[in-house]
Amino acid sequence: MLHWILNPGLAFNELLLGQRIPKVTLIQKRSRVPSAEKTFIPCPHCNTLHSGSKWTPQNNTAFKNWFGLYCDNCGKTIPCVRNVTSLILLMLTFPVWYWFKDRWKEKWLEVQKEKFSRPMVFTQPDFKWWYAGLQYAVVMFVGMSLVNFLLLNEEFTWKRLAGNAITWLIGGLLFGLIMKKLSGNNSTRQRNKNTQSLT
Ligand SMILES: [Zn+2]
């Protein structure tokens, strides 16, 4: 969560892709099922416990969540964490988007209603560790390069940039491998039926 708030590279994910993470995530402790299946996202408006697998690429709900995560039980939005860089960008561009945000939100809510009326898939896609690692590497590379050269005023050289790229490529692949190990994805399919009944 701290990473989401501080890394400037994630402003891209948040503002352009509409990728969001909720302020509150509940994780069942001491349960041996893979992490994706013991993760729940509560709606503060209607107290529904949503499956953590509800906002995923295969449901077409992982992105475009600019106004928050849509609760298909009460139609309101679940509050999300805000990245500092995107907060600053939003404040600076306030006079531009302020005028059409209400109409945009109305339209967005209609789209969500339609999206969430379709049957949801709660199975986890096969975890591609190298893909997750590369995604992480790109985000960290962009974010840390911005921090190094713009915030910390380090002298820009192509060599340093290339150094950053290599560091984060290795870091990203390691991250992917660790995530694979932690998620224990091999045994998910059997238990998917259990999560189906969750709303
Ligand atoms: Zn709700």
Residues whose N, C-alpha, C, O or C-beta is under 5 A from the ligand:
A	BS01	ZN	C43 H45 C46 C71 N73 C74
